[in-house]
Amino acid sequence: MIIREFGVRQGRKALAASLRQGPACLRQLSSLSSETSGTPVAVADPVLQSTLKTSPEAKKTPSLFMQTAKPARKRPVAPDTTKQDWEDAQALRKSMRGVGTTVQPVYSPNDVFRNPPGPKDVTLELLMASQAHMGHHTSVWNPANARYIHGIRQGIHIISLEETAAHLRRAARVVEEVAYRGGLILFVGTRPGQTQIVTQSARLADACHLFTKWTPGTITNSDKILPGLPMKIVDQHDNELEGFDQHLMERRALVPDLVVCLNPLENFVMLHECGLANIPTIGVIDTNTEPTWVTYAIPANDDSLRCLAVIGSVLGRAGEAGNKRRLQDAQKGVVAWETPQAISTWTKIHGKRAEWAARAAREAAEEQAAREAALSGEEPLEKEGEGEVETEGRFRRGQNFRERRPPRASDDS
């Protein structure tokens, strides 16, 4: 019973196997011994073996070793369309030329010098772009500047640009009026990088400039520090007048009528001397600077060269406008300033001396004529207008003179 069930089970497995594995399974089930060896070898049934015998075929190599590398697929050669693509791009660019906006550079460091802004160009956007609102850290602020501070951001004081614009316009008005009345303006900036700013501002306003260290006593002791500096006398049309060499040699050194300082922290001595001499001053006041040092404060960032360039250009343009308005009024006969007292006094004294010299020469000529007439026996004739005094026509009444120093003659001017 056990043998029958075993045969049935093994026979089903043998029939279910493939033809290649069938004889091997029958061979294993056989109990006959092999002739060649002493080990028992299973022999299949001859009838079943004859039915399962197939036609002789060549010994096949396992498919694992039959796999060969497939030839690489060649990519098709694409035609060269570089020329056509370039032509298409040019045609597209030409068709879309009028579409969109033109991209231009927004800021160039030399724009403020090539086209300096004027008082009418002062806007909050211009001041914001020039970083005029950036103050110092809150730990180094001066409480007197609280009225100029808008707020605090990340520990930095922010200056109110509305205050900056209002004070800058007021300072520009002061510069314009001083220039209109023929005053001498001095621009001061002694920090590195401020040389071009002060020279540009002085050139526009026809003023003087200083970009080196201030010499203490230049204003309070000008007779010793500023002797022999070049000066000239001009009329209301800014034409130089001759004949005042002696007056210029005896004249005290000129001091400015208005001082514009871009860095008050480094020029406290100069501002103190201006205060002693009652000279008005204009200064850029940062959050760490004392605003009472100057007469007209401009709350702004004194560490930004772009901000100082904008402020200097605005003040320079204001001085230029004042000089232009003064010359236009002078053509109409309107003079907004008077001849300084020193020049008037010297002119009177010089006129008196000329009058006395002319009278002495005339009296000497009359005595000589009378002596010659007495020798010849003739009576001298009285001249018409005898006793009238002629003054030198060089100094006419109503003509205004003022002292002027060449705009860029000296750094200490």
Secondary structure per residue as TSV (DSSP state, phi and psi in degrees):
chain	resnum	aa	ss	phi	psi
A	1	M	-	360.0	-41.1
A	2	I	H	-69.5	-39.8
A	3	I	H	-66.6	-41.0
A	4	R	H	-63.9	-47.2
A	5	E	H	-63.0	-34.7
A	6	F	H	-66.1	-40.7
A	7	G	H	-67.5	-38.6
A	8	V	H	-64.4	-43.1
A	9	R	H	-66.4	-44.1
A	10	Q	H	-70.6	-33.5
A	11	G	H	-67.7	-37.9
A	12	R	H	-63.3	-39.4
A	13	K	H	-68.0	-36.8
A	14	A	H	-68.5	-40.7
A	15	L	H	-70.6	-31.3
A	16	A	H	-76.2	-19.0
A	17	A	S	-74.0	169.0
A	18	S	-	-74.9	166.0
A	19	L	T	-62.3	-32.8
A	20	R	T	-70.2	-31.7
A	21	Q	T	-94.4	-10.1
A	22	G	H	-62.0	-54.5
A	23	P	H	-58.2	-35.3
A	24	A	H	-65.5	-39.1
A	25	C	H	-67.5	-41.4
A	26	L	H	-65.2	-35.8
A	27	R	H	-66.2	-35.9
A	28	Q	H	-71.2	-26.2
A	29	L	H	-82.0	-16.1
A	30	S	-	-72.6	143.6
A	31	S	-	-102.9	6.0
A	32	L	-	-78.7	148.4
A	33	S	B	-86.8	152.3
A	34	S	-	-82.0	144.4
A	35	E	S	-72.6	-31.3
A	36	T	S	-82.4	-28.7
A	37	S	S	-131.3	162.8
A	38	G	S	-82.7	-5.6
A	39	T	S	-84.7	142.5
A	40	P	B	-67.7	136.5
A	41	V	-	-124.2	132.9
A	42	A	-	-76.1	134.3
A	43	V	-	-117.8	132.9
A	44	A	-	-79.0	164.7
A	45	D	-	-68.1	134.1
A	46	P	H	-62.3	-37.6
A	47	V	H	-68.4	-43.4
A	48	L	H	-68.9	-32.8
A	49	Q	H	-70.3	-35.9
A	50	S	H	-68.2	-34.6
A	51	T	H	-72.9	-33.4
A	52	L	H	-85.6	-8.8
A	53	K	-	-70.2	132.5
A	54	T	-	-109.8	172.2
A	55	S	-	-69.0	143.5
A	56	P	-	-63.2	131.6
A	57	E	-	-129.7	163.5
A	58	A	-	-70.4	146.2
A	59	K	-	-64.9	123.7
A	60	K	-	-89.8	141.2
A	61	T	-	-82.9	138.5
A	62	P	-	-52.3	144.7
A	63	S	H	-64.6	-20.5
A	64	L	H	-61.6	-35.9
A	65	F	H	-92.2	-2.0
A	66	M	H	-89.5	-12.7
A	67	Q	-	-73.9	127.3
A	68	T	-	-117.8	159.0
A	69	A	-	-67.7	130.5
A	70	K	-	-76.2	142.7
A	71	P	-	-64.2	139.7
A	72	A	-	-64.2	137.0
A	73	R	-	-76.1	123.0
A	74	K	-	-77.0	130.2
A	75	R	-	-74.2	138.8
A	76	P	-	-68.2	139.1
A	77	V	-	-74.9	116.3
A	78	A	-	-79.7	142.6
A	79	P	-	-69.5	149.9
A	80	D	-	-78.5	111.8
A	81	T	-	-114.7	26.8
A	82	T	H	-61.7	-45.5
A	83	K	H	-63.8	-44.0
A	84	Q	H	-65.3	-39.3
A	85	D	H	-63.8	-40.0
A	86	W	H	-65.3	-42.2
A	87	E	H	-64.0	-40.0
A	88	D	H	-65.4	-38.9
A	89	A	H	-64.8	-40.6
A	90	Q	H	-65.1	-39.5
A	91	A	H	-66.1	-39.1
A	92	L	H	-67.1	-41.3
A	93	R	H	-64.4	-38.2
A	94	K	H	-68.0	-37.7
A	95	S	H	-72.9	-27.1
A	96	M	T	-105.0	18.7
A	97	R	T	-65.4	-36.3
A	98	G	T	-89.2	7.9
A	99	V	S	-102.5	138.5
A	100	G	S	94.1	-165.2
A	101	T	-	-117.9	162.3
A	102	T	-	-93.2	122.6
A	103	V	-	-87.3	119.8
A	104	Q	-	-126.6	153.9
A	105	P	-	-64.2	134.8
A	106	V	S	-82.3	-37.8
A	107	Y	-	-140.4	137.1
A	108	S	-	-133.7	133.8
A	109	P	T	-58.4	-24.5
A	110	N	T	-94.0	-1.0
A	111	D	H	-63.6	-37.5
A	112	V	H	-69.2	-19.9
A	113	F	H	-94.7	-32.1
A	114	R	H	-73.5	-36.6
A	115	N	S	-135.7	78.8
A	116	P	-	-63.7	137.0
A	117	P	-	-74.4	153.6
A	118	G	-	-107.7	-177.5
A	119	P	G	-60.5	-31.3
A	120	K	G	-75.1	-15.3
A	121	D	G	-91.5	2.1
A	122	V	-	-74.3	114.6
A	123	T	-	-131.8	163.2
A	124	L	H	-66.4	-32.4
A	125	E	H	-66.2	-40.4
A	126	L	H	-64.8	-42.8
A	127	L	H	-68.3	-37.3
A	128	M	H	-64.8	-42.6
A	129	A	H	-66.4	-28.6
A	130	S	T	-88.0	6.6
A	131	Q	T	62.2	36.6
A	132	A	T	-75.4	-14.1
A	133	H	T	-89.6	-8.5
A	134	M	E	-82.0	117.7
A	135	G	E	-99.0	-157.8
A	136	H	E	-101.8	179.0
A	137	H	E	-65.1	151.2
A	138	T	G	-64.1	-19.6
A	139	S	G	-77.8	-15.4
A	140	V	G	-117.3	21.4
A	141	W	-	-82.5	160.7
A	142	N	-	-104.9	120.0
A	143	P	G	-59.2	-19.5
A	144	A	G	-68.7	-15.1
A	145	N	G	-93.9	12.7
A	146	A	G	-62.1	-30.0
A	147	R	G	-72.8	-16.1
A	148	Y	G	-98.2	-7.2
A	149	I	E	-93.0	130.7
A	150	H	E	-85.5	-38.3
A	151	G	E	178.3	-167.4
A	152	I	E	-127.6	135.6
A	153	R	E	-137.9	117.7
A	154	Q	T	53.8	41.6
A	155	G	T	79.0	8.2
A	156	I	E	-116.4	134.3
A	157	H	E	-74.5	135.4
A	158	I	E	-105.9	122.5
A	159	I	E	-80.7	139.1
A	160	S	-	-72.0	120.1
A	161	L	H	-71.7	-24.4
A	162	E	H	-64.8	-41.7
A	163	E	H	-64.4	-40.3
A	164	T	H	-62.8	-45.7
A	165	A	H	-64.1	-42.1
A	166	A	H	-65.2	-45.1
A	167	H	H	-69.9	-32.1
A	168	L	H	-69.0	-39.5
A	169	R	H	-66.4	-38.1
A	170	R	H	-64.5	-43.4
A	171	A	H	-64.5	-37.3
A	172	A	H	-64.0	-36.8
A	173	R	H	-65.3	-38.9
A	174	V	H	-64.1	-45.2
A	175	V	H	-62.4	-41.3
A	176	E	H	-63.3	-42.3
A	177	E	H	-70.4	-36.8
A	178	V	H	-65.2	-42.0
A	179	A	H	-67.0	-33.8
A	180	Y	H	-65.7	-31.9
A	181	R	T	-94.6	16.0
A	182	G	T	75.3	25.1
A	183	G	-	-78.9	160.9
A	184	L	-	-97.7	121.6
A	185	I	E	-110.1	140.3
A	186	L	E	-123.9	124.6
A	187	F	E	-101.0	128.5
A	188	V	E	-124.1	130.1
A	189	G	-	-157.3	105.8
A	190	T	-	-105.4	3.0
A	191	R	S	-82.1	155.9
A	192	P	T	-62.1	133.5
A	193	G	T	96.2	-8.0
A	194	Q	-	-96.1	3.0
A	195	T	H	-63.9	-48.6
A	196	Q	H	-66.0	-30.9
A	197	I	H	-68.2	-49.0
A	198	V	H	-70.4	-36.3
A	199	T	H	-68.0	-38.7
A	200	Q	H	-65.1	-42.3
A	201	S	H	-65.4	-42.3
A	202	A	H	-66.5	-35.0
A	203	R	H	-66.6	-39.4
A	204	L	H	-68.1	-42.8
A	205	A	H	-88.4	2.2
A	206	D	T	55.1	49.1
A	207	A	-	-122.7	-170.5
A	208	C	E	-104.7	163.5
A	209	H	E	-142.6	157.4
A	210	L	E	-142.6	121.3
A	211	F	-	-125.7	9.8
A	212	T	S	-110.3	-178.6
A	213	K	-	-65.5	138.4
A	214	W	-	-72.9	131.2
A	215	T	-	-84.9	117.5
A	216	P	T	-58.9	135.4
A	217	G	T	91.1	7.4
A	218	T	T	-63.7	-31.9
A	219	I	T	-97.1	-46.9
A	220	T	T	-73.6	-24.4
A	221	N	T	-129.2	48.4
A	222	S	H	-68.3	-24.3
A	223	D	H	-66.0	-26.2
A	224	K	H	-98.8	-28.6
A	225	I	H	-94.3	-30.1
A	226	L	S	-117.2	49.3
A	227	P	T	-87.8	144.0
A	228	G	T	76.5	10.1
A	229	L	-	-71.3	145.0
A	230	P	-	-65.3	135.4
A	231	M	-	-138.6	164.2
A	232	K	E	-150.1	160.4
A	233	I	E	-109.3	128.0
A	234	V	E	-125.6	159.4
A	235	D	-	-95.2	-168.0
A	236	Q	T	-69.7	-13.1
A	237	H	T	-100.4	12.3
A	238	D	-	63.0	27.6
A	239	N	-	-93.6	132.3
A	240	E	E	-70.7	136.7
A	241	L	E	-106.6	144.0
A	242	E	S	-104.1	162.8
A	243	G	S	99.1	5.1
A	244	F	-	-111.9	23.0
A	245	D	H	-63.1	-41.7
A	246	Q	H	-65.9	-38.3
A	247	H	H	-66.2	-40.6
A	248	L	H	-67.7	-29.7
A	249	M	H	-71.5	-34.2
A	250	E	H	-91.0	-9.7
A	251	R	S	-76.2	142.7
A	252	R	-	-70.6	158.3
A	253	A	-	-64.0	144.5
A	254	L	-	-78.0	147.1
A	255	V	-	-118.9	152.3
A	256	P	-	-69.5	154.1
A	257	D	S	-90.3	-17.9
A	258	L	E	-154.2	137.3
A	259	V	E	-120.8	128.4
A	260	V	E	-111.4	114.6
A	261	C	E	-112.8	126.2
A	262	L	S	-90.2	-18.8
A	263	N	-	-136.7	83.1
A	264	P	G	-65.0	-27.3
A	265	L	G	-60.5	-40.7
A	266	E	G	-84.7	-8.6
A	267	N	G	-124.2	41.3
A	268	F	H	-64.3	-36.6
A	269	V	H	-63.4	-42.8
A	270	M	H	-62.6	-44.5
A	271	L	H	-65.0	-34.1
A	272	H	H	-66.6	-40.5
A	273	E	H	-66.8	-37.1
A	274	C	H	-64.3	-37.4
A	275	G	H	-65.7	-38.1
A	276	L	H	-67.1	-32.7
A	277	A	T	-93.2	6.8
A	278	N	T	57.7	42.5
A	279	I	-	-100.7	122.2
A	280	P	-	-67.3	147.5
A	281	T	E	-132.0	152.0
A	282	I	E	-125.2	130.4
A	283	G	E	-140.8	150.5
A	284	V	E	-86.7	114.6
A	285	I	E	-105.4	116.8
A	286	D	-	-90.4	178.2
A	287	T	T	-69.5	-13.5
A	288	N	T	-106.0	15.4
A	289	T	S	-114.7	149.6
A	290	E	-	-81.4	117.0
A	291	P	G	-72.2	-16.6
A	292	T	G	-79.6	-2.3
A	293	W	G	-71.2	-25.5
A	294	V	S	-117.2	161.8
A	295	T	S	-79.4	-44.3
A	296	Y	E	-121.8	110.0
A	297	A	E	-92.0	144.5
A	298	I	E	-122.0	99.7
A	299	P	E	-69.0	115.4
A	300	A	S	-165.1	174.8
A	301	N	-	-81.8	112.2
A	302	D	T	-87.3	1.3
A	303	D	T	-97.2	-11.3
A	304	S	-	-95.1	119.5
A	305	L	H	-67.0	-31.5
A	306	R	H	-67.3	-40.1
A	307	C	H	-64.5	-44.1
A	308	L	H	-66.5	-33.6
A	309	A	H	-65.3	-39.2
A	310	V	H	-66.3	-45.4
A	311	I	H	-65.2	-44.9
A	312	G	H	-62.9	-38.6
A	313	S	H	-66.7	-40.5
A	314	V	H	-63.2	-44.4
A	315	L	H	-69.2	-36.4
A	316	G	H	-64.3	-42.0
A	317	R	H	-63.7	-35.3
A	318	A	H	-64.8	-43.1
A	319	G	H	-63.7	-37.3
A	320	E	H	-63.7	-40.9
A	321	A	H	-64.8	-38.7
A	322	G	H	-64.9	-42.8
A	323	N	H	-65.1	-39.7
A	324	K	H	-64.7	-41.5
A	325	R	H	-67.3	-35.4
A	326	R	H	-66.5	-41.8
A	327	L	H	-68.6	-35.4
A	328	Q	H	-65.6	-40.1
A	329	D	H	-69.4	-32.6
A	330	A	H	-66.2	-32.0
A	331	Q	H	-65.4	-27.4
A	332	K	T	-89.8	-0.9
A	333	G	T	88.7	11.8
A	334	V	-	-100.6	121.8
A	335	V	-	-121.0	121.7
A	336	A	-	-91.4	3.6
A	337	W	S	-135.5	161.4
A	338	E	-	-110.7	158.4
A	339	T	-	-66.0	132.4
A	340	P	-	-58.1	151.6
A	341	Q	H	-61.2	-37.2
A	342	A	H	-63.1	-41.9
A	343	I	H	-69.8	-39.7
A	344	S	H	-62.5	-44.4
A	345	T	H	-63.5	-43.8
A	346	W	H	-65.8	-35.9
A	347	T	H	-65.5	-41.4
A	348	K	H	-64.7	-44.8
A	349	I	H	-63.7	-43.7
A	350	H	H	-65.2	-37.6
A	351	G	H	-64.9	-39.9
A	352	K	H	-63.9	-42.3
A	353	R	H	-63.0	-41.5
A	354	A	H	-65.1	-37.6
A	355	E	H	-65.1	-43.9
A	356	W	H	-65.5	-38.9
A	357	A	H	-66.3	-40.1
A	358	A	H	-66.5	-39.8
A	359	R	H	-65.3	-41.9
A	360	A	H	-63.3	-40.9
A	361	A	H	-65.8	-39.2
A	362	R	H	-67.1	-42.6
A	363	E	H	-64.9	-38.2
A	364	A	H	-64.6	-37.9
A	365	A	H	-67.7	-38.9
A	366	E	H	-65.8	-41.1
A	367	E	H	-63.3	-40.0
A	368	Q	H	-64.7	-40.8
A	369	A	H	-66.1	-39.1
A	370	A	H	-66.5	-37.3
A	371	R	H	-66.5	-41.5
A	372	E	H	-67.3	-36.6
A	373	A	H	-68.0	-36.6
A	374	A	H	-66.1	-36.4
A	375	L	H	-69.7	-32.8
A	376	S	H	-90.5	-6.4
A	377	G	T	82.3	10.4
A	378	E	-	-100.8	151.7
A	379	E	-	-84.9	135.3
A	380	P	-	-68.8	142.5
A	381	L	-	-90.6	139.7
A	382	E	-	-80.9	134.3
A	383	K	-	-86.6	145.7
A	384	E	T	-68.6	142.7
A	385	G	T	75.6	19.4
A	386	E	T	-68.5	138.2
A	387	G	T	98.3	-16.1
A	388	E	-	-77.0	145.3
A	389	V	-	-109.6	129.8
A	390	E	-	-102.6	129.9
A	391	T	-	-96.6	159.3
A	392	E	-	-63.9	129.4
A	393	G	T	-71.8	-2.1
A	394	R	T	-66.5	-35.9
A	395	F	S	-110.1	98.4
A	396	R	-	-92.8	149.8
A	397	R	T	-71.3	142.6
A	398	G	T	89.2	-6.7
A	399	Q	-	-90.8	129.5
A	400	N	-	-98.1	140.3
A	401	F	-	-127.6	153.0
A	402	R	E	-150.6	153.2
A	403	E	E	-84.6	142.5
A	404	R	E	-144.6	139.0
A	405	R	-	-105.7	141.4
A	406	P	-	-53.4	139.1
A	407	P	T	-55.7	-40.9
A	408	R	T	-126.5	38.9
A	409	A	S	-73.6	-36.8
A	410	S	-	-149.9	151.2
A	411	D	T	-72.2	-27.1
A	412	D	T	-92.6	12.8
A	413	S	-	-76.1	360.0
